[in-house]
Structure formats: structure tokens, C-alpha cells
Amino acid sequence: MPSLPEPSPDAKTHSQQVQNHLRAEIAAQGGWISFARYMELTLYAPGLGYYAAGAAKFGPAGDFTTAPEQSTLFGRCVARQVAQVLRETGGNILEAGAGSGKLACDLLLELEKLDTLPAHYFILELSGELRARQHATLATHTPHLLNKVQWLNQLPQTFSGIVLGNEVLDAMPAHLVVRKDGAWLERGVSANQAGFSWQDRPIAGNALLQAVQMLDVPGGYLTEINLAAPAFISSLAERLQRGVLLLIDYGFPRAEYYHPQRSQGTLMCHYRHFAHGEPFYWPGLQDITAHVDFSAIAEAGVDHGCELLGFTTQANFLINCGITDLLSEVSPEDPARYLPLANQAQYLLSPAEMGELFKVIALGKGIEITLMGFTKGDQRHRL
């Protein structure tokens, strides 16, 4: 990958440790592991994986920029939706995978303005390194609200309120499958002297086999099947007593995800703000993602007792939650303040940026009101 920035010597050493770990796993499994396992290890292996080690990941100094890092407008809009749910349920907030902690900061500060602070803001975060970053971010920007924040190692047995997940599902390990000569194969990873290579094998798992048998696609079709994301939604739905699951991510309804023309899948890697399709490039130093099948997410929630409350684009959601009102709080006659905010809003809303590719889905129990984020442009029919 000569077009990508060269890692530092320390980063290369770390990646070599990750590669050694991968080779040991592949050898232990008889010379082959699923891509889902490869993705799991490169992203989450304790002390080694991309999200478990110490390199910067979010913002200009990292590998990609999320919406909360891009603008406080995002968190302030989400806070308005959160406030509506908290007033309805009297519950708490649970954020899954809080990244740098920026969204938590923006939410808490805006909820304080709206006089709807919850008793607790729970963060489900398995990475000790990210927990430390989140704590530092919150201690710096919201020290007076830090006592409301509590980190969790696992999901609570029951929960009421709102569960948030911003760009969480796309980083969950996905299987790769390919259709050849009328049969489905699973594309996995083997090791050789030069590094890692692809190797296809017959599908062994029943859940994966059932998932691919639902697809009607041409020969040579390569795609992802994410079993982890629906399983995660199922667990959340089972534990939710009353409230909303609100997930924001990039992806498509199933008919678009598995469109015949999308014949090479959606797998994408992010390294120092370069997007590319080579997951074997310096394992452990880059993010690996796949788009979300929102139909599968909706089905998992509904099958476990939730109601589908809304599905729309990020642009529609933010407009419904008042992003233009927030922008109007700053006068255009103050260009030093207004122009940066206007540019940030454009990035969040533009179809060419985040506005259309990113979607927002809401699943809930015991919610009788219409969620404000879906009052216009609701696209549940597409699922």
C-alpha cells in the first residue's frame, strides 16, 4: 500500500506483535480462521487490538472523524431526542462504545441546559485505554457532571431509559461469504511467509448458512454477514424494560445492502484518514468496518419484544431535532463563529458527506409518543 502513510517504527513493532498473535491463532485452528475472527482479534485482542491499544483513533490526530468529533451540533441534536425519551421514561442513559467521550460530554452539557439530566450516564466500554480517554475528556469538559458517569464491563440485567450507539455496529466482526458455482463459501484467512491471504471454505455454521440462503445474488458475489450486531441488539432488547434503543451508523436496508451490483461488499479500512480495502495492511494499526444491514437490526429488535419506532437518514434526524435552530443561535454577522458552524452542519447534513449514508434507527418498548427525530422523513417502509 505505497500510497498510505508509513507507520512509525514503534507502530510497526506493535503491528508485528499483533501479526504474531494472529499467526498463533491461525496455527491453533488448523491453518484457517474466519474473517470475523480475524477482525475480532485485530480490533479487540486485549492489549493488542486496534481498539484495545494506545494509539489515537478519533479526530484529526487519529484515523477517522466521527460526527461528535466533527461538531457539537450533533450531540446537541441527539440530546434533544434523548431528553424527550427521558421525560417519557424517567430512566437513564446507556452509551455503548463511547469513543473519545465527546458525545457523552455534549449530551450531558445540553441535557443540563434542558433540565433533563438523568441520575446515571452509563458507558459500556471494554477497552481500558478508551475508558481512560473518556474519563479524561469528561473530567476536562464536564467535571461537575462526572459523578453521574459510570463505566460498565457488561450489559445490565435490566434497563429503562435510552441506549445510544454511534458508529458501534459497523465495527462488530463480520463474516465474509462468496458465491461460487452456485454454492456459498466462507472466505477466511490463512498465513504464509509473506503475511496473510484469503482462503475459501464451505460454510460450517448453521446461523451463517441460514443467513446466506436468504440471499438471491449472482455468481462471484462477495459480501459480509454480520451475526454479532443483531445478537447485540437482541441482548439489548431483552434487557430493555421501557425506553428506546437509538443506533446511528452507516449502512442500508437489506434490499440495498445485498443489491446485485454491490458485488464486492462494503468492507472498508481506515488509516490516518485514508479509506481503503486492504484489511491485511499493518494489522492492529487501522480500523476495519462493514456497513450495517438495518433490516437485520430491526428484525432482531422486533423479534425480542421491541417495536420499530423509526428509521431515517442522519440528515432528516438532525433537522427534525432542530439543528437549524441551533445554528440560528449564532448570527451570520459574526462570521468567525457562524461560518465554522455552518460548515460543520453542511458536513453532517450533506448527501455527499454524512447526511444520506448514515442512518438512524429507533427500537423501543412502552413508548407511546412519536419520537421527534422521525417526525418527517421516516423510512420504516424501506426495511
Backbone torsions as a table, in degrees:
resi	resn	phi	psi	omega
1	MET	NA	68.2	-173.1
2	PRO	-65.6	-19.2	-177.3
3	SER	-80.7	-11.3	-178.2
4	LEU	-91.4	152.7	178.5
5	PRO	-60.0	144.9	180.0
6	GLU	-78.0	131.2	176.8
7	PRO	-66.9	157.1	175.3
8	SER	-69.7	162.2	177.2
9	PRO	-56.3	-41.0	178.5
10	ASP	-63.6	-40.3	179.1
11	ALA	-65.3	-40.2	177.8
12	LYS	-62.8	-40.0	177.8
13	THR	-61.9	-42.5	178.5
14	HIS	-63.1	-44.5	179.8
15	SER	-61.5	-36.1	178.2
16	GLN	-63.0	-36.6	176.3
17	GLN	-64.7	-40.9	177.1
18	VAL	-62.9	-43.1	179.5
19	GLN	-63.1	-39.7	177.0
20	ASN	-62.2	-39.9	178.2
21	HIS	-64.0	-42.2	178.8
22	LEU	-64.4	-43.1	179.8
23	ARG	-61.8	-40.1	178.8
24	ALA	-64.5	-39.9	178.6
25	GLU	-66.4	-43.9	179.5
26	ILE	-61.9	-43.4	178.3
27	ALA	-62.8	-41.5	-179.1
28	ALA	-65.8	-26.4	-178.7
29	GLN	-97.9	16.4	175.0
30	GLY	85.4	18.8	175.1
31	GLY	99.0	6.7	-177.6
32	TRP	-155.7	137.2	170.6
33	ILE	-132.2	154.5	176.5
34	SER	-66.4	157.6	176.6
35	PHE	-65.4	-31.3	177.2
36	ALA	-59.3	-40.9	178.1
37	ARG	-68.6	-40.8	176.1
38	TYR	-58.9	-46.3	-179.7
39	MET	-63.5	-41.6	179.0
40	GLU	-60.6	-45.3	-177.4
41	LEU	-70.4	-42.8	-177.5
42	THR	-68.7	-26.7	-179.2
43	LEU	-95.1	-34.8	-166.5
44	TYR	-128.0	1.0	178.6
45	ALA	-56.8	127.7	-175.2
46	PRO	-53.2	125.9	177.3
47	GLY	76.1	-8.0	-175.3
48	LEU	-123.4	-43.5	-173.5
49	GLY	-61.9	160.5	-176.1
50	TYR	-52.4	-44.2	-178.4
51	TYR	-87.8	-4.6	-177.9
52	ALA	-107.6	-7.9	-179.6
53	ALA	-104.2	-175.5	-164.9
54	GLY	-94.5	-1.1	-175.4
55	ALA	-71.3	150.4	175.7
56	ALA	-64.3	141.1	-176.9
57	LYS	-122.8	-36.2	-171.2
58	PHE	-107.7	148.9	174.6
59	GLY	83.4	-174.2	-174.8
60	PRO	-57.6	-32.3	-177.9
61	ALA	-84.6	-5.7	-176.9
62	GLY	-105.4	-142.8	-174.2
63	ASP	-109.6	-19.6	179.9
64	PHE	-158.0	164.4	-179.5
65	THR	-120.9	123.9	176.5
66	THR	-89.9	168.3	-178.4
67	ALA	-57.9	-43.9	177.8
68	PRO	-61.3	-34.2	178.0
69	GLU	-71.2	-28.8	-177.4
70	GLN	-72.5	-40.0	-174.4
71	SER	-162.8	142.9	172.4
72	THR	-68.0	-17.9	178.6
73	LEU	-58.1	-35.7	-179.1
74	PHE	-62.7	-54.5	-178.4
75	GLY	-62.9	-35.8	-180.0
76	ARG	-67.1	-37.6	176.6
77	CYS	-67.8	-45.7	178.4
78	VAL	-59.9	-36.5	179.8
79	ALA	-60.3	-34.8	178.7
80	ARG	-66.1	-39.4	175.1
81	GLN	-67.5	-41.2	178.2
82	VAL	-61.0	-43.6	-178.8
83	ALA	-60.3	-40.6	178.7
84	GLN	-60.5	-42.7	-179.7
85	VAL	-69.1	-40.6	179.9
86	LEU	-64.4	-37.7	177.6
87	ARG	-65.8	-33.3	-179.0
88	GLU	-76.3	-35.4	-171.5
89	THR	-107.6	-23.8	-173.3
90	GLY	65.9	20.6	-175.7
91	GLY	-95.1	-156.8	-176.2
92	ASN	-118.9	-176.1	177.9
93	ILE	-113.8	137.7	171.7
94	LEU	-127.9	114.6	176.5
95	GLU	-103.0	127.1	178.4
96	ALA	-95.5	123.6	179.2
97	GLY	62.8	77.9	-170.5
98	ALA	-84.8	8.4	176.1
99	GLY	59.2	-126.2	179.9
100	SER	-82.6	-9.4	-175.2
101	GLY	93.1	0.2	-176.8
102	LYS	-64.8	-42.8	179.9
103	LEU	-63.7	-42.2	178.5
104	ALA	-58.6	-43.1	178.5
105	CYS	-60.5	-51.0	-177.2
106	ASP	-63.2	-39.4	179.0
107	LEU	-64.3	-48.5	-177.4
108	LEU	-62.4	-41.9	-179.6
109	LEU	-66.6	-40.2	179.7
110	GLU	-72.9	-38.1	176.9
111	LEU	-64.5	-32.5	175.3
112	GLU	-63.1	-42.5	177.1
113	LYS	-63.6	-36.3	-178.4
114	LEU	-84.2	-0.2	179.9
115	ASP	56.7	42.4	178.4
116	THR	-132.9	35.6	177.3
117	LEU	-64.0	134.9	176.4
118	PRO	-79.9	168.4	175.2
119	ALA	-68.0	-34.9	-176.2
120	HIS	-138.3	142.2	170.4
121	TYR	-118.9	101.3	-178.4
122	PHE	-88.7	141.5	174.8
123	ILE	-123.5	118.5	175.0
124	LEU	-89.1	107.9	-176.2
125	GLU	-144.2	118.9	-177.7
126	LEU	-89.2	-20.1	-178.5
127	SER	-83.7	118.4	177.4
128	GLY	-63.1	-35.3	179.3
129	GLU	-65.6	-43.0	178.9
130	LEU	-70.9	-34.7	174.9
131	ARG	-57.5	-44.0	-179.9
132	ALA	-62.8	-41.2	178.4
133	ARG	-65.4	-42.7	179.0
134	GLN	-62.4	-44.0	178.7
135	HIS	-61.2	-42.1	179.8
136	ALA	-64.6	-41.5	178.9
137	THR	-62.6	-47.0	-179.4
138	LEU	-67.0	-39.8	180.0
139	ALA	-65.5	-31.0	-179.7
140	THR	-77.8	-43.7	-170.5
141	HIS	-102.1	-23.6	179.9
142	THR	-136.7	53.4	-174.8
143	PRO	-60.6	-31.2	-177.8
144	HIS	-75.8	-10.6	179.8
145	LEU	-113.0	2.2	-175.8
146	LEU	-62.2	-28.0	-179.0
147	ASN	-68.0	-13.7	177.3
148	LYS	-83.0	-15.6	-172.3
149	VAL	-92.6	133.0	178.3
150	GLN	-136.9	129.5	-179.7
151	TRP	-90.8	141.4	-178.1
152	LEU	-118.3	146.4	173.9
153	ASN	-91.6	-19.4	-179.1
154	GLN	-152.3	166.3	179.5
155	LEU	-65.6	142.1	174.2
156	PRO	-67.7	157.3	-179.6
157	GLN	-66.3	-35.9	176.0
158	THR	-138.6	155.3	-179.3
159	PHE	-156.3	142.0	172.2
160	SER	-130.7	139.9	-178.6
161	GLY	131.2	-132.1	-179.1
162	ILE	-133.1	132.3	175.6
163	VAL	-104.2	127.4	-178.0
164	LEU	-112.9	140.3	172.6
165	GLY	-143.8	106.4	178.3
166	ASN	-105.9	115.5	-177.7
167	GLU	53.1	50.9	176.6
168	VAL	-105.8	-44.4	-173.6
169	LEU	-67.5	-33.4	-176.2
170	ASP	-66.5	-22.7	-178.5
171	ALA	-96.1	7.2	176.6
172	MET	-81.4	139.5	-173.8
173	PRO	-56.4	131.7	-178.9
174	ALA	-118.5	145.7	173.4
175	HIS	-83.0	148.1	171.2
176	LEU	-104.5	133.5	178.3
177	VAL	-132.2	150.9	-179.5
178	VAL	-139.2	140.3	-179.9
179	ARG	-98.8	119.6	-178.9
180	LYS	-133.6	129.0	175.8
181	ASP	52.0	40.9	176.5
182	GLY	80.3	2.0	-178.8
183	ALA	-124.4	152.2	176.9
184	TRP	-93.6	135.4	175.4
185	LEU	-123.7	153.1	173.5
186	GLU	-96.7	129.7	179.3
187	ARG	-91.4	116.0	-179.3
188	GLY	-119.9	-165.5	-171.2
189	VAL	-125.0	133.0	171.7
190	SER	-123.2	168.2	-177.4
191	ALA	-114.4	146.7	174.2
192	ASN	-142.7	-177.6	-176.3
193	GLN	-62.8	-31.5	-177.4
194	ALA	-81.9	-15.8	-178.1
195	GLY	147.8	-118.3	-178.1
196	PHE	-127.4	152.5	-178.7
197	SER	-144.3	162.1	179.1
198	TRP	-82.3	145.2	174.2
199	GLN	-148.4	128.6	-177.6
200	ASP	-96.5	139.0	178.4
201	ARG	-137.7	158.7	174.3
202	PRO	-58.8	144.1	-179.6
203	ILE	-69.1	131.0	-176.6
204	ALA	-104.2	-35.5	-174.4
205	GLY	-79.4	136.9	-178.8
206	ASN	-64.2	-41.5	-178.4
207	ALA	-63.4	-42.5	178.9
208	LEU	-67.3	-40.4	179.2
209	LEU	-63.8	-42.3	178.2
210	GLN	-63.4	-38.1	-178.8
211	ALA	-65.5	-43.3	-177.2
212	VAL	-73.9	-26.8	-179.7
213	GLN	-68.3	-14.6	177.1
214	MET	-81.9	-12.2	-173.0
215	LEU	-92.6	137.1	177.1
216	ASP	-116.3	90.8	-174.8
217	VAL	-134.7	161.6	-177.9
218	PRO	-76.5	168.9	176.4
219	GLY	-63.6	150.3	-177.7
220	GLY	81.2	3.2	-176.4
221	TYR	-76.8	125.6	178.3
222	LEU	-115.0	131.9	-179.0
223	THR	-155.7	179.6	179.1
224	GLU	-110.4	147.4	169.0
225	ILE	-124.9	115.4	-179.4
226	ASN	-100.7	109.2	176.9
227	LEU	-90.1	-23.0	-175.7
228	ALA	-72.4	-40.1	-176.0
229	ALA	-65.0	-49.3	175.9
230	PRO	-61.5	-35.1	177.9
231	ALA	-63.7	-38.8	177.6
232	PHE	-64.4	-44.3	178.4
233	ILE	-62.9	-39.5	178.0
234	SER	-60.1	-42.8	179.1
235	SER	-64.4	-42.4	177.9
236	LEU	-62.5	-45.6	-177.5
237	ALA	-62.4	-39.6	179.7
238	GLU	-63.3	-33.4	-176.5
239	ARG	-87.7	-18.4	-177.4
240	LEU	-73.7	120.6	176.9
241	GLN	-88.2	-51.1	176.2
242	ARG	-151.1	129.2	179.7
243	GLY	147.1	-156.0	-170.6
244	VAL	-136.0	139.4	166.5
245	LEU	-101.0	118.7	-177.4
246	LEU	-118.8	112.2	-176.4
247	LEU	-117.5	132.8	179.9
248	ILE	-124.5	124.0	-176.1
249	ASP	-165.6	173.6	176.0
250	TYR	-98.9	140.3	-177.0
251	GLY	165.7	-165.3	-172.4
252	PHE	-144.9	160.3	163.0
253	PRO	-63.9	159.6	-172.5
254	ARG	-56.5	-41.7	-176.9
255	ALA	-62.1	-31.8	178.3
256	GLU	-84.9	-37.2	-179.1
257	TYR	-59.5	-47.7	-176.9
258	TYR	-102.5	39.4	175.6
259	HIS	-67.1	141.9	-178.9
260	PRO	-54.1	-30.3	-179.1
261	GLN	-79.6	-14.0	177.4
262	ARG	-89.8	62.1	-166.1
263	SER	-83.4	-6.0	179.1
264	GLN	-118.4	17.8	174.8
265	GLY	73.8	-164.6	-174.8
266	THR	-127.1	7.5	-175.8
267	LEU	-56.3	133.0	-177.4
268	MET	-145.4	143.5	177.1
269	CYS	-117.0	149.6	-179.0
270	HIS	-129.5	123.2	-179.5
271	TYR	-140.7	114.2	179.3
272	ARG	49.7	46.5	177.3
273	HIS	67.3	18.3	168.7
274	PHE	-105.6	130.8	175.8
275	ALA	-101.6	133.0	-179.3
276	HIS	-152.9	176.2	-173.7
277	GLY	-115.3	26.1	-176.0
278	GLU	-111.9	93.6	-177.0
279	PRO	-71.8	-11.0	179.2
280	PHE	-90.9	2.9	179.3
281	TYR	-75.9	115.9	177.8
282	TRP	38.8	69.0	-179.4
283	PRO	-52.0	136.5	-179.7
284	GLY	94.6	-13.7	-178.0
285	LEU	-104.5	-3.5	-176.4
286	GLN	-137.0	157.1	175.0
287	ASP	-82.2	147.2	175.2
288	ILE	-127.1	128.7	-177.3
289	THR	-137.9	163.3	169.2
290	ALA	-139.3	146.4	-179.8
291	HIS	-62.4	162.1	-175.2
292	VAL	-97.3	133.8	170.7
293	ASP	-86.5	97.9	-174.6
294	PHE	-71.3	-22.0	174.8
295	SER	-65.1	-41.0	178.4
296	ALA	-65.3	-36.7	178.6
297	ILE	-65.9	-45.1	179.2
298	ALA	-61.7	-44.6	-179.1
299	GLU	-63.0	-40.4	-179.6
300	ALA	-63.2	-40.9	179.1
301	GLY	-68.0	-46.4	-178.1
302	VAL	-65.0	-39.4	179.5
303	ASP	-65.0	-17.5	-179.8
304	HIS	-116.2	32.9	166.7
305	GLY	95.9	1.9	178.9
306	CYS	-92.7	160.9	171.7
307	GLU	-106.6	140.1	175.5
308	LEU	-76.4	112.2	-173.4
309	LEU	-97.0	-18.9	-179.8
310	GLY	177.0	152.8	174.9
311	PHE	-153.2	123.9	-178.5
312	THR	-157.8	177.9	176.8
313	THR	-79.1	159.3	176.8
314	GLN	-59.7	-38.9	179.8
315	ALA	-59.9	-49.5	178.6
316	ASN	-59.8	-44.3	-177.6
317	PHE	-60.2	-48.1	-177.4
318	LEU	-67.7	-37.0	176.8
319	ILE	-65.5	-44.1	177.5
320	ASN	-60.4	-32.6	-178.7
321	CYS	-89.2	7.1	168.3
322	GLY	93.9	30.2	-178.9
323	ILE	-64.0	-33.1	178.8
324	THR	-69.9	-33.7	175.5
325	ASP	-64.5	-41.8	179.3
326	LEU	-65.9	-38.4	178.5
327	LEU	-66.2	-35.2	-178.3
328	SER	-71.7	-11.5	176.9
329	GLU	-67.2	-18.9	177.9
330	VAL	-107.3	129.6	-176.4
331	SER	-73.8	134.3	173.5
332	PRO	-59.9	-18.6	178.3
333	GLU	-76.1	-3.2	174.1
334	ASP	-113.3	74.5	-171.3
335	PRO	-61.0	-28.6	-179.1
336	ALA	-62.9	-31.2	178.0
337	ARG	-97.0	-37.5	-172.8
338	TYR	-74.4	-45.1	-174.1
339	LEU	-61.5	-43.9	176.1
340	PRO	-60.0	-40.6	178.5
341	LEU	-65.2	-41.5	179.7
342	ALA	-63.4	-39.8	177.5
343	ASN	-65.7	-38.9	178.1
344	GLN	-65.1	-42.9	178.2
345	ALA	-62.0	-40.2	177.9
346	GLN	-60.1	-42.3	179.5
347	TYR	-63.2	-41.6	-178.2
348	LEU	-71.2	-29.7	-171.3
349	LEU	-103.7	-24.7	-171.6
350	SER	-65.2	135.2	174.6
351	PRO	-60.3	-25.4	-179.8
352	ALA	-81.7	-10.3	179.8
353	GLU	-115.3	-108.0	-175.7
354	MET	-99.7	-14.5	-166.2
355	GLY	-61.0	-40.0	-175.1
356	GLU	-101.9	-39.0	-177.8
357	LEU	-66.7	-37.9	178.6
358	PHE	-80.4	135.2	-179.9
359	LYS	-120.6	161.6	177.2
360	VAL	-128.2	128.2	178.9
361	ILE	-125.2	140.7	178.9
362	ALA	-126.6	130.2	175.0
363	LEU	-124.4	144.5	-176.3
364	GLY	-157.3	170.1	175.0
365	LYS	-132.5	135.7	174.8
366	GLY	67.6	25.1	-180.0
367	ILE	-107.0	114.8	-177.1
368	GLU	-96.4	-18.4	-176.6
369	ILE	-85.0	161.2	170.8
370	THR	-84.3	125.1	-179.7
371	LEU	-68.8	132.4	-173.0
372	MET	-60.6	-30.2	-177.7
373	GLY	-68.3	-10.0	-175.2
374	PHE	-124.0	17.4	-176.8
375	THR	-65.9	-31.7	176.1
376	LYS	-129.6	142.8	176.8
377	GLY	77.7	21.8	178.2
378	ASP	-66.8	132.9	-173.7
379	GLN	-123.3	33.8	179.6
380	ARG	-57.9	-29.1	-178.9
381	HIS	-63.2	-21.2	-178.3
382	ARG	-77.0	-17.0	-178.1
383	LEU	-82.2	NA	NA
